[in-house]
Amino acid sequence: MKTILITGANRGIGLEFTRQYLKAGQRVIATARHPDQSEGLQALQQQYPDAMSLYALDVADAASRQALSDAVGDRLIHVLINNAGYYGNSNPLGKLDEAEWSKVFQINCIAPIKMVELLRSNLMSAGSATIAMLSSKMGSMSDNTSGGSYLYRSSKAALNAATKSLSVDLASEQIKVVALHPGWVLTDMGGPNALIDTTTSVSGMRKIIDGLKTQQSGDFIAYDGTLVPW
């Protein structure tokens, strides 16, 4: 039995990751800013009281991250899924909001790396661990043919760069790192016109995470297993 830690587990992709890993017989440490307000998480905790731990976590707040690390203690973590994300606004060039941009960067790029710093020893102690960074094709330079979305695109591109560095720096500790594109998913963030549901997206990403090879560490992979160009 492995232990999976998931950020942003209260809805959408994060909630589906939690559901699928619990159903597969794994232990899950699920986190969200307000877990008591998530009916989905509350129902899963009642269904899997021995396999699921639930904690409040605001990934953008250093004190909250530290409190989670303290609560987790020295428990082994086999998979860290940095799922929590924030789109921000879509203001056009000429009306970009610096404060909002900083918030998007804090949540989408800086916070996931700080989570790795805090939980590094837990991952290393697992013997062979995997870190999954929830990225997006919108962070791909090659895939950007429509422009716009400066805040979100730049934050995910930065996350991809950091993911690649982590894959190099953590290789000697038997920790693999991957950037994942979940697809255009029917969630609050993805919107009603999205192409796939959370079950399809998460099933695909779980297959990648569970079967990730050492030589794939640092890759950018879509939920269907195809490589995404940087």
VOFIKOL-446942 format. One line per 10 residues: number of its first residue (from 1); their letters; for each residue x negated, y negated, z of N, C-alpha, C, CB. Coordinates in Angstrom, 1 decimal. Each point is the difference from the previous one (the first is absolute). Glycine has a CB too. Layout:
% VOFIKOL-446942
NUM = A = X:Y:Z:X:Y:Z:X:Y:Z:X:Y:Z ~ ...
END
This chain:
% VOFIKOL-446942
1 = MKTILITGAN = -0.8:1.2:0.0:0.8:-1.2:0.0:-0.9:-1.2:0.0:1.9:1.2:1.2 ~ -1.6:-2.2:-2.1:-0.8:-1.2:-0.1:0.8:-1.2:0.6:-1.1:0.9:-2.1 ~ 0.4:-1.9:2.4:0.6:-1.2:0.5:-0.1:-1.1:-1.0:-0.5:0.6:2.3 ~ 1.6:-1.2:-2.7:0.1:-1.1:-1.0:0.4:-1.3:0.7:0.6:1.7:-1.8 ~ -1.3:-2.8:1.6:0.4:-1.3:0.5:0.5:-0.8:-1.1:-1.7:0.1:1.9 ~ 2.9:-0.7:-1.8:0.6:-0.7:-1.1:0.4:-1.4:0.5:0.8:2.1:-1.0 ~ -1.3:-3.2:0.3:0.5:-1.3:0.3:1.2:-0.4:-0.8:-2.4:-0.6:0.6 ~ 3.2:-0.3:-0.1:1.2:-0.4:-0.8:0.9:1.1:-0.2:-1.3:-1.7:-1.1 ~ 1.6:2.5:2.1:0.8:1.3:-0.1:1.5:-0.2:0.1:-2.0:1.2:0.9 ~ 2.4:-2.5:-0.7:1.4:-0.2:0.4:1.0:0.2:-1.2:-0.9:-1.5:1.7
11 = RGIGLEFTRQ = 0.4:1.4:-2.9:0.9:0.0:-1.2:-0.8:0.4:-1.2:1.6:-1.7:1.0 ~ -0.8:2.0:-2.1:-0.6:0.2:-1.3:-1.0:1.1:-0.1:0.4:-2.4:-0.4 ~ -1.6:2.1:-0.2:-1.0:0.9:-0.2:-0.6:0.5:1.4:-0.6:-1.1:-2.2 ~ 0.4:0.3:3.1:-0.5:0.4:1.3:0.9:0.9:0.7:-1.2:-2.1:0.2 ~ 2.5:1.9:-0.2:0.9:0.9:0.6:0.1:1.3:-0.7:1.3:-2.0:0.7 ~ -1.4:2.0:-2.0:0.0:1.3:-0.7:-1.3:0.8:0.2:1.4:-1.1:-1.7 ~ -2.5:0.4:1.8:-1.2:0.7:0.4:0.2:0.7:1.4:-1.5:-1.7:-1.3 ~ 2.0:1.0:2.2:0.3:0.5:1.3:0.9:1.2:0.0:-0.3:-2.2:1.0 ~ 1.3:2.1:-1.8:1.0:1.1:-0.1:-0.6:1.2:-0.6:1.8:-1.6:-0.2 ~ -2.5:1.4:-0.9:-0.6:1.2:-0.7:-1.1:0.7:0.8:0.5:-1.1:-2.2
21 = YLKAGQRVIA = -1.4:0.3:2.8:-1.0:0.7:0.8:0.5:0.7:1.2:-1.5:-1.7:-0.7 ~ 2.6:1.2:1.4:0.6:0.7:1.1:0.7:1.3:-0.5:0.3:-2.2:1.2 ~ 0.3:2.1:-2.3:0.7:1.2:-0.6:-1.0:1.0:-0.3:1.8:-1.4:-0.9 ~ -3.0:1.0:0.5:-1.1:1.0:-0.4:-0.7:0.5:1.2:-0.3:-1.2:-2.1 ~ 0.7:0.8:3.3:-0.5:0.6:1.2:-1.3:-0.7:0.6:0.9:2.1:-0.8 ~ -1.1:-3.3:0.3:-1.1:-0.8:0.5:0.4:-0.9:1.2:-1.1:0.1:-2.3 ~ 0.1:-0.6:3.0:0.2:-1.0:1.1:-0.1:-1.4:-0.7:-0.9:1.5:1.8 ~ 1.8:-2.4:-1.4:0.0:-1.3:-0.6:0.0:-1.1:1.1:1.2:0.9:-2.0 ~ -2.1:-1.8:1.9:-0.1:-1.2:0.8:0.6:-1.1:-0.9:-2.0:0.7:1.5 ~ 3.3:-1.1:-1.3:0.7:-0.9:-0.8:-0.1:-1.4:0.7:1.5:1.8:-1.0
31 = TARHPDQSEG = -1.8:-2.8:0.2:0.0:-1.4:0.6:0.8:-1.0:-0.9:-2.3:0.5:0.9 ~ 2.8:-1.5:-0.2:0.8:-1.0:-0.7:0.1:-1.2:1.0:1.3:1.7:-1.3 ~ -1.1:-2.9:0.8:0.1:-1.2:0.8:1.1:0.2:1.1:-0.8:-1.4:-1.9 ~ 2.0:1.9:1.4:1.1:0.1:0.9:0.6:1.4:-0.1:0.5:-2.5:-0.1 ~ -1.2:3.6:0.6:0.5:1.3:-0.3:1.4:0.3:0.6:-2.4:0.7:0.0 ~ 2.7:-1.5:1.1:1.4:0.2:0.6:1.1:-0.4:-0.9:-1.1:-0.3:2.2 ~ 0.8:-0.5:-3.2:1.0:-0.5:-0.9:0.1:0.8:-1.3:-0.4:-2.2:0.9 ~ -0.3:3.3:-1.0:0.0:0.9:-1.1:0.9:1.2:0.3:-2.3:-0.8:-0.8 ~ 3.5:0.9:0.3:0.8:1.2:0.2:-0.7:1.3:-0.5:2.1:-1.5:-0.1 ~ -2.8:1.3:-1.0:-0.6:1.2:-0.6:-1.1:0.6:0.9:0.4:-1.0:-2.2
41 = LQALQQQYPD = -1.2:0.1:2.8:-1.1:0.4:0.9:0.6:0.6:1.2:-1.5:-1.7:-0.9 ~ 2.5:1.1:1.5:0.6:0.5:1.2:0.6:1.4:-0.2:0.5:-2.4:0.7 ~ 0.1:2.6:-1.9:0.6:1.3:-0.3:-1.0:1.0:-0.1:1.9:-1.1:-1.2 ~ -3.1:0.8:0.6:-1.1:1.0:-0.2:-0.6:0.3:1.3:-0.4:-0.9:-2.3 ~ 0.3:-0.1:3.2:-0.6:0.3:1.3:0.9:0.9:0.8:-1.1:-2.2:0.0 ~ 2.4:2.1:-0.1:0.9:0.9:0.7:-0.1:1.4:-0.6:1.6:-1.9:0.5 ~ -1.8:2.0:-1.8:-0.1:1.3:-0.7:-1.3:0.7:0.2:1.5:-0.9:-1.7 ~ -2.6:0.1:1.9:-1.3:0.6:0.1:-0.7:-0.6:1.3:-0.2:0.4:-2.6 ~ 0.8:-0.2:3.7:-0.6:-0.7:1.2:-1.4:0.4:0.4:2.3:-0.1:0.8 ~ -2.7:1.3:-1.1:-1.3:0.5:0.3:-1.1:-0.3:-1.0:1.1:1.8:1.3
51 = AMSLYALDVA = -0.6:-2.1:-2.5:-1.0:-0.2:-1.1:-0.2:-1.4:-0.4:0.7:2.2:-0.9 ~ 0.2:-3.1:1.4:-0.1:-1.4:-0.4:-0.2:-0.9:1.2:1.5:0.5:-1.9 ~ -2.5:-1.4:1.7:-0.2:-1.1:0.9:0.3:-1.3:-0.7:-1.8:1.3:1.2 ~ 2.5:-2.2:-0.5:0.4:-1.3:-0.6:-0.5:-1.2:0.8:2.1:1.2:-0.8 ~ -2.7:-2.1:0.1:-0.6:-1.2:0.6:0.3:-1.3:-0.7:-1.9:1.5:0.9 ~ 2.0:-2.5:-0.2:0.1:-1.4:-0.6:-1.4:-0.4:-0.5:2.0:-0.6:1.5 ~ -2.0:0.1:-2.7:-1.3:-0.5:-0.6:0.3:-1.1:-1.0:-1.1:2.2:0.4 ~ 0.6:-3.4:-0.1:-0.1:-1.1:-1.0:-1.4:0.0:-0.6:1.8:-1.4:1.2 ~ -2.0:1.9:-2.4:-1.3:0.2:-0.5:-0.8:-1.3:-0.1:0.9:2.0:-1.3 ~ -0.2:-3.1:1.2:-0.6:-1.3:-0.2:-0.5:-0.6:1.3:1.4:-0.4:-2.0
61 = DAASRQALSD = -1.1:1.0:3.1:-0.3:-0.5:1.3:-1.1:0.8:0.7:2.3:-0.9:0.2 ~ -3.5:0.3:0.1:-1.1:0.8:0.5:0.3:0.6:1.3:-1.5:-1.6:-1.1 ~ 2.2:0.9:2.0:0.4:0.6:1.3:0.9:1.2:-0.2:-0.3:-2.2:1.1 ~ 1.2:2.1:-2.0:0.9:1.2:-0.2:-0.8:1.2:-0.6:1.9:-1.6:-0.4 ~ -2.8:1.3:-0.5:-0.8:1.1:-0.5:-0.8:0.7:1.1:-0.2:-1.2:-2.2 ~ -0.4:0.3:3.1:-0.8:0.6:1.1:0.9:0.8:0.9:-1.6:-1.9:-0.2 ~ 2.8:1.4:0.5:0.9:0.7:0.9:0.3:1.4:-0.6:1.0:-2.2:0.8 ~ -0.8:2.3:-2.1:0.3:1.3:-0.6:-1.2:0.9:0.2:1.5:-1.1:-1.7 ~ -2.7:0.6:1.4:-1.2:0.8:0.1:-0.2:0.5:1.4:-1.1:-1.4:-1.8 ~ 1.4:0.6:2.8:-0.1:0.4:1.4:1.0:1.1:0.3:-0.7:-2.3:0.6
71 = AVGDRLIHVL = 1.9:2.2:-1.2:1.1:1.0:0.3:-0.4:1.3:-0.7:1.7:-1.8:0.1 ~ -2.3:1.7:-1.3:-0.4:1.3:-0.7:-1.1:0.7:0.8:0.7:-1.1:-2.2 ~ -1.6:0.3:2.8:-1.1:0.5:0.7:-1.0:0.8:-0.9:1.5:0.2:2.0 ~ -1.8:1.0:-1.5:-1.0:0.8:-0.8:0.7:1.1:-0.8:-1.7:-0.5:1.7 ~ 3.0:0.4:-2.0:0.6:1.0:-0.8:-0.6:0.0:-1.4:2.1:-0.4:1.3 ~ -2.2:1.6:-1.8:-0.5:0.2:-1.4:1.0:-0.5:-1.0:-1.3:2.0:0.7 ~ 0.9:-2.7:-1.7:0.9:-0.5:-1.1:-0.6:0.6:-1.3:0.7:-2.1:1.3 ~ 0.1:3.0:-1.9:-0.5:0.6:-1.3:0.3:-0.8:-1.2:0.3:2.2:1.1 ~ 0.8:-3.0:-1.0:0.4:-0.8:-1.1:0.5:-1.4:0.5:0.6:2.0:-1.4 ~ -1.2:-3.1:0.9:0.5:-1.3:0.3:0.6:-0.6:-1.3:-1.8:-0.3:1.8
81 = INNAGYYGNS = 3.1:0.0:-1.7:0.7:-0.6:-1.1:0.3:-1.4:0.3:1.0:2.2:-0.7 ~ -1.8:-3.1:0.0:0.2:-1.5:0.2:1.1:-0.4:-1.0:-2.4:-0.4:0.8 ~ 3.6:0.5:-0.4:1.2:-0.2:-0.8:0.6:-1.4:0.1:0.5:2.4:0.1 ~ -0.6:-3.0:1.1:0.6:-1.3:0.3:-0.4:-1.1:-1.1:0.1:0.6:2.5 ~ 0.8:-1.3:-3.0:-0.3:-1.0:-1.0:0.9:-1.1:-0.1:-1.0:1.8:-1.3 ~ 0.7:-2.9:0.6:0.8:-1.2:-0.1:-0.2:-0.6:-1.3:-0.2:-0.4:2.5 ~ 1.3:0.1:-3.2:-0.1:-0.6:-1.4:-0.3:-1.5:0.0:1.5:1.8:-0.7 ~ -0.8:-2.5:1.7:-0.2:-1.4:0.0:0.9:-0.6:-1.1:-2.3:0.2:0.8 ~ 2.1:-1.5:-1.1:0.9:-0.6:-1.0:-0.7:0.1:-1.4:1.0:-1.6:1.8 ~ -0.2:1.2:-2.8:-0.5:0.1:-1.4:-0.1:-1.4:-0.6:1.0:2.3:-0.2
91 = NPLGKLDEAE = -1.4:-3.3:1.0:-0.1:-1.3:-0.5:-1.0:-0.1:-1.2:0.5:-0.9:2.3 ~ -0.2:0.1:-3.3:-0.8:0.0:-1.2:-1.3:-0.9:0.3:2.1:0.3:-1.5 ~ -3.0:-0.2:0.5:-1.2:-0.8:0.1:0.4:-1.5:0.1:-1.3:1.7:-1.3 ~ 0.7:-2.4:2.2:0.4:-1.4:0.3:0.8:-0.2:1.2:-0.1:-0.4:-2.4 ~ 0.7:1.6:2.9:0.8:-0.1:1.2:-0.4:1.1:1.0:1.9:-1.0:-1.3 ~ -3.2:1.5:1.2:-0.5:1.1:0.9:-0.1:-0.5:1.4:-1.2:1.0:-1.9 ~ 1.7:-0.2:2.9:0.1:-0.3:1.4:-1.2:0.6:0.7:2.5:-0.1:-0.1 ~ -3.5:-0.7:0.6:-1.2:0.6:0.6:0.3:0.8:1.2:-1.2:-2.0:-0.9 ~ 2.1:1.5:1.8:0.3:0.7:1.2:0.7:1.4:-0.3:0.3:-2.2:1.2 ~ 0.5:2.2:-2.2:0.7:1.3:-0.4:-1.1:0.9:-0.6:2.2:-1.2:-0.4
101 = WSKVFQINCI = -3.1:0.6:-0.4:-1.0:0.8:-0.6:-0.9:0.7:1.1:0.0:-1.5:-2.0 ~ -0.3:0.7:3.0:-0.8:0.6:1.1:0.7:1.1:0.7:-1.1:-2.3:0.3 ~ 2.4:2.1:-0.1:0.8:1.1:0.6:0.0:1.3:-0.8:1.5:-1.8:1.1 ~ -1.3:1.6:-2.4:0.0:1.2:-0.9:-1.4:0.7:0.1:1.7:-1.1:-1.5 ~ -2.8:0.3:1.5:-1.3:0.6:0.1:-0.2:0.7:1.3:-0.9:-1.7:-1.5 ~ 1.4:1.1:2.6:-0.2:0.5:1.3:0.6:1.4:0.1:-0.1:-2.3:1.0 ~ 1.4:2.4:-1.5:0.7:1.3:0.1:-0.4:1.0:-0.9:1.9:-1.3:0.7 ~ -2.2:0.9:-2.0:-0.2:1.0:-1.1:-1.5:0.4:-0.1:1.9:-1.0:-1.1 ~ -2.8:0.2:1.6:-1.4:0.3:-0.2:-0.8:0.1:1.3:0.1:-1.1:-2.2 ~ -0.1:0.0:3.0:-0.8:0.0:1.2:0.5:1.0:1.0:-0.4:-2.4:-0.4
111 = APIKMVELLR = 1.7:2.4:0.7:0.5:0.9:1.0:-0.3:1.5:-0.2:1.8:-1.6:0.3 ~ -1.7:2.1:-1.6:-0.3:1.4:-0.2:-1.5:0.3:0.3:1.8:0.1:-1.7 ~ -2.7:-1.0:1.4:-1.4:0.3:0.3:-0.2:-0.1:1.5:-0.7:-1.0:-2.2 ~ 1.3:0.1:2.9:-0.1:-0.1:1.5:0.6:1.3:0.6:0.1:-2.5:-0.1 ~ 0.9:3.1:-0.5:0.5:1.2:0.6:-1.0:1.1:-0.2:2.3:-0.7:-0.6 ~ -3.0:0.8:-0.5:-1.1:1.0:-0.2:-1.1:-0.2:1.1:0.6:0.1:-2.5 ~ -0.9:-1.4:2.7:-1.1:-0.2:1.0:0.4:0.5:1.4:-0.6:-2.1:-1.3 ~ 1.9:1.8:1.7:0.5:0.5:1.3:0.1:1.5:0.1:1.2:-2.2:0.2 ~ -0.8:2.8:-1.3:0.3:1.5:0.1:-1.1:0.8:-0.6:2.4:-0.5:-0.1 ~ -3.6:-0.1:-0.2:-1.1:0.7:-0.6:-0.4:1.3:0.7:-0.8:-2.2:-0.9
121 = SNLMSAGSAT = 0.6:2.0:2.2:-0.4:1.2:0.8:1.0:1.1:0.1:-1.4:-1.6:1.4 ~ 2.7:1.2:-1.4:1.1:1.0:-0.1:-0.1:0.8:-1.3:1.4:-1.4:1.5 ~ -1.6:0.7:-2.6:-0.1:0.7:-1.3:-1.3:0.8:-0.1:1.3:-1.9:-1.0 ~ -2.4:1.4:1.5:-1.3:0.7:-0.1:0.1:1.3:0.8:-1.2:-2.2:-0.3 ~ 1.8:2.1:1.5:0.1:1.2:0.9:0.9:1.1:-0.6:-0.3:-1.5:1.9 ~ 1.1:1.2:-2.9:0.9:1.0:-0.6:-0.8:0.9:-0.8:1.9:-1.6:0.0 ~ -3.1:1.3:-0.4:-0.9:0.9:-0.8:0.1:-0.3:-1.5:0.3:1.7:1.8 ~ 0.9:-1.8:-2.3:0.2:-0.4:-1.4:1.3:-0.7:-0.1:-1.3:2.0:-0.8 ~ 1.2:-3.3:0.6:1.2:-0.9:0.1:0.2:-0.7:-1.3:-0.3:-0.3:2.5 ~ 1.5:-0.3:-2.7:0.3:-0.7:-1.2:0.7:-1.3:0.4:0.2:2.1:-1.4
131 = IAMLSSKMGS = -0.6:-3.2:0.7:0.7:-1.3:0.2:0.7:-0.3:-1.3:-1.7:-0.8:1.7 ~ 3.0:0.5:-1.7:0.7:-0.4:-1.2:0.4:-1.4:0.1:0.8:2.3:-0.3 ~ -1.2:-3.1:-0.6:0.3:-1.4:-0.1:1.2:-0.2:-1.0:-2.4:-0.7:0.7 ~ 3.5:0.2:-0.3:1.1:-0.2:-0.9:-0.2:-1.3:-0.8:1.6:1.2:1.6 ~ -2.1:-1.0:-2.8:-0.3:-1.1:-0.9:1.1:-0.2:-1.0:-2.5:0.4:0.3 ~ 2.2:-0.9:-1.5:1.0:-0.2:-1.0:-0.7:-0.3:-1.3:1.6:-0.9:1.7 ~ -0.9:1.4:-2.8:-0.6:-0.4:-1.3:-0.1:-1.5:-0.2:1.0:2.1:-0.9 ~ -0.2:-2.8:1.7:-0.1:-1.5:-0.1:-1.4:-0.5:0.4:2.5:-0.1:0.4 ~ -3.3:0.9:0.3:-1.3:-0.3:0.3:-1.0:0.3:-1.0:0.6:0.3:2.3 ~ -0.2:0.3:-3.4:-0.9:0.4:-1.1:-0.2:-1.1:-1.0:0.8:2.3:0.2
141 = MSDNTSGGSY = -2.1:-2.6:-0.5:-0.3:-1.0:-0.9:0.4:0.4:-1.4:-1.9:-0.7:1.4 ~ 1.7:2.0:-1.8:0.3:0.4:-1.3:1.5:0.1:-0.3:-2.1:1.3:0.1 ~ 2.9:-1.1:1.0:1.4:0.2:-0.2:0.8:-1.3:0.0:-0.2:2.2:1.1 ~ -0.5:-3.3:-0.8:0.6:-1.3:0.1:0.1:-0.7:-1.3:-0.8:-0.2:2.3 ~ 2.0:0.3:-2.9:0.3:-0.6:-1.3:1.1:-1.1:0.1:-0.7:2.1:-1.1 ~ 1.2:-2.3:2.3:1.1:-0.9:0.1:-0.3:-1.2:0.9:1.5:1.9:-0.3 ~ -2.7:-1.8:1.0:-0.4:-1.2:0.8:0.9:-0.1:1.3:-0.9:-1.2:-2.1 ~ 0.8:0.0:2.7:0.9:-0.3:1.2:-0.3:0.9:1.2:1.7:-0.7:-1.6 ~ -0.9:0.6:2.6:-0.1:0.8:1.2:-1.4:-0.1:0.6:1.8:1.6:-0.9 ~ -2.3:-2.8:1.0:-1.4:-0.2:0.4:-0.3:0.5:1.4:0.0:-2.0:-1.4
151 = LYRSSKAALN = 1.0:1.8:2.3:-0.3:0.4:1.4:-0.1:1.5:0.1:1.2:-2.0:0.8 ~ -0.2:2.7:-1.3:0.0:1.5:0.1:-1.0:0.7:-0.8:2.4:-0.2:0.4 ~ -2.6:-0.3:-1.6:-1.0:0.6:-0.9:-1.4:-0.1:0.6:1.4:-0.5:-2.0 ~ -1.7:-0.7:2.4:-1.4:-0.2:0.6:-0.2:0.8:1.3:0.0:-2.3:-1.1 ~ 1.0:2.4:1.9:-0.2:0.8:1.2:-0.2:1.5:-0.2:1.4:-1.7:1.1 ~ -0.7:2.2:-2.1:-0.2:1.4:-0.3:-1.3:0.3:-0.8:2.5:0.2:-0.1 ~ -2.9:-1.2:-0.7:-1.4:0.2:-0.6:-1.1:0.0:1.0:0.9:-1.2:-2.1 ~ -0.7:0.3:3.1:-1.0:-0.1:1.1:0.0:1.3:0.8:0.3:-2.5:0.1 ~ 0.9:3.1:0.2:0.1:1.3:0.7:-0.7:1.1:-0.8:2.2:-0.8:1.0 ~ -2.0:0.8:-2.3:-0.7:1.0:-0.8:-1.5:-0.1:0.1:1.9:-0.1:-1.6
161 = AATKSLSVDL = -2.4:-1.1:1.6:-1.5:-0.2:0.1:-0.5:0.5:1.4:0.1:-2.0:-1.5 ~ 0.7:1.7:2.5:-0.3:0.4:1.4:0.1:1.6:0.1:0.7:-2.2:0.9 ~ 0.2:2.7:-1.6:0.2:1.5:0.0:-1.2:0.7:-0.6:2.5:-0.3:-0.2 ~ -3.0:-0.3:-0.9:-1.2:0.6:-0.6:-1.2:-0.1:0.9:0.9:-0.7:-2.2 ~ -1.1:-0.4:2.9:-1.1:-0.1:1.0:0.2:1.0:1.1:-0.2:-2.5:-0.6 ~ 1.4:2.6:1.1:0.2:1.0:1.1:-0.4:1.4:-0.4:1.9:-1.4:0.8 ~ -1.6:1.7:-2.1:-0.2:1.4:-0.5:-1.5:0.3:0.1:2.0:-0.1:-1.5 ~ -2.8:-1.0:1.2:-1.5:0.2:0.0:-0.5:0.0:1.5:-0.2:-1.2:-2.2 ~ 0.7:0.3:3.0:-0.5:-0.1:1.4:0.4:1.1:0.9:0.1:-2.4:-0.3 ~ 1.0:3.1:0.0:0.5:1.0:0.9:-0.3:1.4:-0.6:1.8:-1.5:0.8
171 = ASEQIKVVAL = -2.4:1.6:-1.9:-0.3:1.3:-0.6:-0.8:1.0:0.9:0.1:-1.1:-2.2 ~ -1.1:0.5:2.9:-0.8:0.8:0.9:0.8:0.5:1.2:-2.0:-1.3:-0.8 ~ 3.1:0.7:1.1:0.9:0.4:1.1:1.1:1.0:-0.4:-0.6:-2.2:1.1 ~ 0.5:2.7:-2.3:1.0:0.9:-0.6:1.4:-0.6:0.0:-1.4:1.9:0.9 ~ 1.5:-3.2:-1.1:1.3:-0.7:-0.2:0.2:-0.5:-1.4:-0.2:-0.7:2.4 ~ 1.2:1.2:-3.0:0.3:-0.3:-1.4:1.0:-1.2:0.0:-0.4:2.4:-0.8 ~ 0.3:-3.3:-0.2:0.9:-1.2:-0.1:0.5:-0.1:-1.4:-1.3:-1.1:1.8 ~ 2.6:0.8:-1.9:0.6:-0.1:-1.3:1.0:-1.1:-0.1:-0.3:2.4:-0.3 ~ 0.3:-3.1:-0.8:1.1:-1.1:-0.2:1.1:0.7:-0.8:-1.7:-1.9:0.0 ~ 2.9:1.7:0.4:1.1:0.7:-0.6:1.0:-1.0:-0.6:-0.2:1.9:1.6
181 = HPGWVLTDMG = 0.7:-1.7:-2.8:1.0:-0.7:-0.6:1.3:0.8:0.1:-1.5:-1.2:-1.6 ~ 2.5:0.7:2.4:1.2:0.8:0.3:1.0:0.1:-1.1:-0.4:-0.6:2.3 ~ 0.2:-0.2:-3.4:1.0:-0.2:-1.0:0.9:-1.1:0.3:-0.2:2.4:-0.5 ~ 1.1:-2.7:-0.4:1.0:-1.0:0.2:1.2:0.7:0.8:-0.7:-1.4:-2.1 ~ 0.8:1.2:3.4:0.8:0.8:0.8:1.3:-0.8:0.5:-2.0:1.3:0.7 ~ 3.1:-0.6:-0.6:1.2:-0.5:0.4:-0.1:-0.3:1.6:1.3:1.2:-1.9 ~ -1.8:-2.3:2.2:-0.1:-0.4:1.4:0.5:-1.5:0.1:-1.9:1.7:0.5 ~ 1.9:-2.2:0.7:0.3:-1.4:0.2:-1.0:-0.9:-0.8:1.0:0.5:2.3 ~ -2.3:-0.1:-2.3:-1.0:-0.7:-0.7:0.1:0.2:-1.5:-1.5:0.1:2.0 ~ 1.7:1.2:-2.4:0.1:0.3:-1.4:1.2:-0.5:-0.7:-1.3:2.0:0.5
191 = GPNALIDTTT = 2.4:-2.1:0.2:1.2:-0.6:-0.6:0.8:1.1:-0.7:-1.2:-2.1:-0.3 ~ 2.5:1.7:-0.1:0.9:0.9:-0.6:-0.3:0.5:-1.4:1.7:-1.1:1.4 ~ -2.6:0.5:-2.1:-0.3:0.4:-1.4:-1.2:0.9:-0.1:0.9:-2.2:-0.7 ~ -1.4:2.6:1.9:-1.2:0.9:0.0:0.3:1.4:-0.7:-0.7:-1.1:2.2 ~ -0.3:1.8:-2.5:0.1:1.2:-0.9:0.1:1.3:0.8:-1.2:-1.3:-1.7 ~ 0.6:1.4:2.9:0.0:1.3:0.7:0.4:-0.2:1.4:-1.8:0.8:-1.5 ~ 2.2:0.3:2.2:0.5:-0.1:1.4:-1.2:0.3:0.9:2.3:0.7:-0.7 ~ -2.1:-0.9:2.0:-1.1:0.2:0.9:-0.4:1.5:0.1:0.8:-2.0:1.3 ~ 0.1:2.9:-1.5:-0.3:1.4:0.1:-1.0:0.4:-1.0:2.3:0.4:0.9 ~ -2.1:-0.9:-2.2:-0.9:0.3:-1.1:-1.3:-0.6:0.3:1.9:0.1:-1.6
201 = SVSGMRKIID = -1.9:-1.3:2.0:-1.3:-0.8:0.2:-0.8:0.7:1.1:1.1:-2.1:-0.8 ~ -0.5:2.3:1.9:-0.8:0.5:1.2:-0.4:1.5:-0.3:1.3:-1.6:1.5 ~ -0.4:2.4:-2.1:-0.4:1.4:-0.3:-1.3:0.0:-0.9:2.4:0.7:0.2 ~ -2.4:-1.6:-1.1:-1.2:-0.1:-0.9:-1.2:-0.4:0.8:1.4:-0.5:-2.0 ~ -1.3:-0.6:2.8:-1.1:-0.5:0.7:-0.5:1.0:1.1:0.8:-2.3:-0.4 ~ 0.1:3.0:1.0:-0.4:1.1:0.9:-0.9:1.0:-0.6:2.1:-0.4:1.3 ~ -1.7:0.8:-2.5:-0.7:1.0:-0.8:-1.5:-0.5:-0.2:2.1:0.8:-1.1 ~ -2.2:-2.1:0.8:-1.3:-0.5:-0.3:-0.8:-0.1:1.3:0.9:-1.3:-1.8 ~ -0.3:0.9:2.9:-0.7:-0.1:1.3:-0.4:1.3:0.5:1.3:-2.0:0.5 ~ -0.4:3.0:-0.6:-0.3:1.3:0.6:-1.1:0.8:-0.8:2.4:0.0:0.8
211 = GLKTQQSGDF = -2.5:-0.4:-2.1:-0.9:0.8:-0.9:-1.2:-0.9:-0.4:1.9:1.4:-0.8 ~ -2.1:-2.6:1.4:-1.1:-0.8:-0.4:-1.3:0.6:0.1:1.4:-2.0:0.6 ~ -2.2:2.0:-1.6:-1.4:0.5:0.0:-1.0:-1.0:0.3:0.7:1.7:-1.7 ~ -1.8:-1.3:2.2:-1.1:-1.0:0.4:-0.3:-0.9:-1.2:-0.9:1.7:1.6 ~ 0.8:-1.1:-2.8:-0.4:-0.8:-1.2:1.1:-1.0:-0.4:-1.5:1.9:-0.7 ~ 2.7:-1.8:1.3:1.0:-0.9:-0.4:0.1:-1.2:1.0:1.3:1.9:-1.0 ~ -2.1:-1.8:2.1:0.0:-1.1:1.0:-0.4:-1.3:-0.7:-0.5:1.6:1.9 ~ 1.3:-2.7:-1.7:-0.3:-1.2:-0.6:0.8:-0.2:-1.3:-2.2:0.0:1.0 ~ 3.0:0.9:-1.4:0.8:-0.1:-1.2:1.3:-0.7:0.2:-1.0:2.1:-0.8 ~ 1.6:-2.6:-0.3:1.2:-0.7:0.0:1.0:0.9:-0.8:-1.1:-2.4:0.1
221 = IAYDGTLVPW = 2.0:3.0:0.6:0.9:1.1:-0.5:1.4:-0.3:0.1:-1.8:1.6:0.5 ~ 2.6:-1.4:-1.5:1.4:-0.2:0.0:0.7:1.3:0.6:-0.1:-1.5:-2.0 ~ 1.4:1.3:2.4:0.7:1.0:0.7:0.1:1.3:-0.8:1.3:-1.7:1.2 ~ -1.4:1.6:-2.5:0.1:1.1:-0.9:-1.3:0.7:-0.3:2.0:-1.1:-1.0 ~ -3.1:0.6:1.6:-1.3:0.6:-0.1:-0.9:-0.6:-1.1:1.1:2.0:0.8 ~ -0.6:-3.0:-1.5:-0.8:-0.6:-1.0:-0.9:-1.1:0.6:1.8:0.5:-1.7 ~ -3.0:-0.7:1.1:-0.9:-1.0:0.5:0.6:-1.4:-0.5:-2.0:1.6:0.0 ~ 1.9:-2.6:0.9:0.4:-1.3:-0.4:-1.3:-0.8:-0.3:2.1:0.1:1.5 ~ -2.1:-0.9:-2.6:-1.2:-0.8:-0.3:-0.2:-1.1:1.0:0.2:0.6:-2.4 ~ -1.4:-0.9:2.8:-0.2:-1.2:0.9:0.4:-1.3:-0.7:-1.9:1.3:1.1
END
